[in-house]
């Protein structure tokens, strides 16, 4: 059973580091579904943005402990994917797949 690409890729991960990677090494960062794997991410990016993907690296990000008064809580765990595009492909603009 194939999944909808919008269920695999949740949102772009836009930070200073991801912006620098996008400009320097043609890598784009996304927040992905916690149960997604590299193959699903590659297929989803290729289908949504109509580009060819060279490689995918996945990183698990643990949630941070937060405090509100005397109550302790924790933000949710997340999963990021760094997607490297093949040479010659157009750079992904995030508003294209909306």
HELIX and SHEET records of a PDB file:
HELIX    1   1 UNK A    5  UNK A    8  1                                   4    
HELIX    2   2 UNK A   16  UNK A   25  1                                  10    
HELIX    3   3 UNK A   38  UNK A   49  1                                  12    
HELIX    4   4 UNK A   94  UNK A   97  5                                   4    
SHEET    1   A 4 UNK A   9  UNK A  12  0                                        
SHEET    2   A 4 UNK A  27  UNK A  32 -1                                        
SHEET    3   A 4 UNK A  78  UNK A  85 -1                                        
SHEET    4   A 4 UNK A  53  UNK A  61 -1                                        
SHEET    1   B 2 UNK A  65  UNK A  68  0                                        
SHEET    2   B 2 UNK A  71  UNK A  74 -1                                        
END                                                                             
